[in-house]
Amino acid sequence: MEGPHTRAVTSYRAGVEYNVFARACPSRPLLEHVTGRWGGLTLGALVDGPLRFNELRRRVDGISEKMLSQTLQALERDGLVHRDAQPTTPPRVDYSLTPLGRETAERLLALIHLLMERMPEVEAAQRAYDAR
């Protein structure tokens, strides 16, 4: 049974129906790219402006070079990140958010900030669960 939060959304441009709760919906991989650990952190790191690859890697502490490269490629393919390669020596590549990427990152950061603010409650719930 579909509820108000699980109903399909019809694209106003293409007239196509999307429902992330349906197995074959093409929005599922996008949701995974955005809400996965590295995708979410990468989008959040870019919200303050463009960064070069190594700057981004330092900002997203713990991500490997390979994983950052894969994450950026997925987010670029999804239209959330723009890659700007300058024809200089050495080459300069900057990554920034597209308008869709910015809107997504801002909403994601709101969730991230909510969770960080509520961490004492989460930790208390975890302790209570572990004590049972």
N, C-alpha and C positions, 0 to 999 in steps of 0.2 A: 504494500500500500504506500503510495506516494504522499508525503507530507509537504508542507510549504517549503521546507528546506531541502527536500530531495527531489523536487519536480524538475523536469527537463527545462532547459532554457532554449528558446528559439532565437537563432541569430537574426537580427533585424536586417542584415545585409543580404545574406544568402538564403534565408528561409530554412536553414538547416537546424535540426533539433540536436542539442548536446545535453547529455546527462552523465556526469562523472561517476554516478553510481552504477551505470551500465558497463559491463565488462569490455565491450568493444568501442566505447566512446573515445575519440581521439584526444579528448581533453585530459584523460588520465596521465599520459606521459608528461604533459605540460605541468599538471599539478605536482607530479613527482619531481620534476626539474626545479620547481619553485620552492616546494616545501621540504625537499631533501636537505640534509645538513649543509652541504657545500653550496648548493644553489641559493638557499636563503641567506647564508652568510655573505656570499659574493654579491648578491643584489643589495643587501644592507650596507656593505662596504662601499659600494659605488654611489650611494645616495648623496654623498657630499660633493661629488664631482668626479671627473675622469681620473683614472689611475693607469699607470703602466703596469705591465705584468708583475714585475718584482715588487712594486709598491703594494699591489693587490695581494700578493702572496704573503707579504709581511703583515698586512692588515688582517688577513684571515689566518690567524695563527693555527698551525698544525696541518694545513692543507699541503699535499705534495704538489710538485710541479706538474706531474702527469694529471692528477685529479683536477687541478685548477684549469689546465688546458682543456680537458674534457668538459668541465662545467661551463667554461666560457663558450665553447663551441655549441653546446646544447642551448644555452641561453641566447646566443646570437641567432641560431637557427629558429628559435621560437619567437624572435623579434623583440626580445627584452633587453639585449645588450648590443651596442654598436661597437665594432672594431674599426679603428682608424689607423691604418698603416701609412706612415710618412716615408716617402722615398728619400731617406737621408742615409748617410754613412756615419755610424752604424744605423740600421733601421730603427725607427721609433714607432712603437705601437701603443696607442692609448685605447682604453676601454671605458665606455660610458653607458648610461642608461638611455634607452629610447623613451618616448613619452609613456608607452605601455609599461616599460620596465620601471619607470619612476613611480607610476601609480601603484604598481604591484609592490615595489619595495616599501613605499610609505605605508601601505596597509599591512604588510608583513612586519614592519618595524613596530607598528602599533601593537600587534600581537606579541612580539618579542618583549617589548617594554612592559606589557601587562604581566607576562609570565615572570619576568625578572622582579617586578614589584611584589608579586605574590609568592616568591620563593620560600619565605618563612612558612607559609601555609602548606606548600608542597612538601617541604622537608618534614614538617610535623606529621603530615599524612603518611609519608614514607616511613618515618620512625614508628608510628602507630601500627602500620601494616606489618612491618618487619618484626614488631614485638608480639604479634599474634601467632 
